Amino acid sequence: MNPKSIIERRIRTAERGLVDLSHRIHAHPELAFQEIRASDWVAQHLSEAGFEVEHGCYGLPTAVRATVGSGPLHIAVCAEYDALPEIGHACGHNVIAAAAVGTGLGLAGLADDLGMKVTVLGTPAEEGGGGKVLMLEAGAFDGLDAAMMVHPAAVEMEAMPGSAVSMFDVSYRGTPAHAGAYPERGVNAADAMTVAQVAIGLMRQQTTSTDRIQGIVTEAGSAANIIPGASRGRWIVRSDTVEALPPLAARVQRCFEAGALATGCELSIAPLGPDYADMRPDARLLALYRANAEALGRTFPDLPGGAAVGAATDMGNVSHVVPAIHPMLGLDCAPAVNHQPEFTAACVTPAADRAVLDGAIAMAWTAADLAASPGDRIVTSDRKP
């Protein structure tokens, strides 16, 4: 029997378990670095399929490494499983995790015959914290020929145009005082944050159309009759490329310095994790994946002007050193899009369940194509750090 037929049969036989995994992760959302149940469920599925599993590796308690096969071609499939605060799996990481496990199950019995080593990596904290970046630095992606993952979205896309991102906390320390009786004794930390926000708003007029600066104020006082002695916020700066990110981030930092200078507050800026690099998908690997996805009946619409501009992933950092892809699986749920409560609901629909299977089969078929065509194999040396 054709290897692709065997792969598809193995994955479709595992459908009930894969869909159950997706739904269980969805029903029990866990935030970055807290994905205890999700990582355990992923590890358990792969262990039962004959993978050699490490749970709690690379210095991360919720990271997973599961390996099968011993061939010269080494392929990694990434599973994400962290959720967002308040709105749960509004980015569909439950689908990502189940599809990655499905890919592993499809390849498990054929890896040696295909001359392949397959590693499923459970990667925590994509929504903030940069789990893949930390794992990359710890050697998780060393020696790989290719890495892949799939991600749900409102529409099908062969590649996510991922931006480079820097995330950080900002805090001001002033002096509280009675706002009515002794206002002259106060140093207003809320005003400092307001000055910074106004400066950023004006600065946006001189940024490129693909630059993004977003933030929330998480603290700005507790009572109207007390001059706020502390204010805090969380900010994200995005640019097209990792090279363009530092100059933009420096401009934003000067806006926060302006708030401190104007009010006399003390300023503190602390990174929320490593910067994310822009996603640079490998063209050869992407062409194989698209052909396999289309063979399953998935279609890739033309998206004028691009889509998901400003989205980011720590898979971008991986793509700078290992040939990698990050295609998007359409759930046909527009106008609901990622990071909305409506998208949370869309990630446990029949369309999402189908995406789990299609994503798993398409990735496993892509790995089989690489194994069957030595001339098309992608080697790590093709990439420059």
C-alpha positions, 0 to 999 in steps of 0.5 A: 500500500502507498505510504500516504494511504497508510498514513491517512488510514492511521490518522483517520482511525485515530479520529475519535481520540484526536478530536477528544484531545482537541475538545479536552484542551479547549474545555480546560484552558491553561495560560502560558507556562501553566499548561499542565493538563494539556502537556500531559495529555499530549505526552500520554497520547504519544507515549501510547503510540510508541514514542520515546517521551520526555515531559518537562524538558529544556528547562520548561516543566510543560515542554514535551519532546516525543521521538520515534524512528531513527532515519537520517531525515529529522522532521519536527512537528510543533504542538501549542496548547496555551490559552489566552486570559479570559477568552480561552482558546481563542487562537485555537491551540487545541486544534494545533496540539491535536493536529501535531499529535495526529501527524505523529500518529500517522508517521509513527509506524512508518518512520524507519521505513521512510528513513525518518526520525519524527519528533513532536515538540510540545511548545508552551507559552506561544501567546506570551513568553516565547516557549519556542525561543527558549527551547531553540536556545536550549537546543530543541531544534538542533539537527532538524531538517525541517519543522512544521505546524498548522494554525487555525484561522478564519480562512485558509492561508498557506503562510502566515505573514508573521511580524517581529514582536517585542513585549514588555511591562511599563511601570511608573512610580510617583508620589501619592497625595490627597488630591483635594487638600495637598495636590502639590505634594503628589507626583502623578504616575497616571499622568505619566502613562497618559503623556506616554500614550499621547506621544505614542498616538502622535508617533503613529503618524510617522510609522509604516503601515505595517508597524503596530503598537498596542498597549493596555493600562493595568493600574492607574490609581485606586481612588479619585481623591488620591493622586496615583503613586503608581501606574502600570501597563503592558505593551506590544511593538510589532514590525515587519522584520526582526531588523526593523523591530529595535529602532521602532521599539527604541522610539516607543521607549522614548515616549515612555521616557517622555512621560517620566520626564514630564511628571518627575516619575521613575520609569521601569521597563521590563521585557515579558519574554524574548522578542519574536522574529518575523516568520520566514517560511521555506518555499519548497516545504510550503509548496509540498504542504499546499499540494497535500492540503489541496489534495484533501479538498482544502482551498486557498483563496486570494487575499488582496492586500494580505491577511493577518498583518501584525500577527506574530508567532515564536515559530518565526524564530525557528524559521530563521534557523530551521526550514519551517512552515506555519500554514493556517487552516480555515475554519470558515467562521468569518466574521469571527477571527482569532482572539475573539470569543466567537473564534473560541467557539469556532474552535470546537465545531465540526469545521475545527474537528475536520481541520485537526484531521486535515492538518495532521494528514497534510503535514504527515504527507509533506514529511513523507514527500520529503523522505521519498524525494532525496533531491528535495530534502531540506537541510539545516545548513540552508538556513543562516542563524 
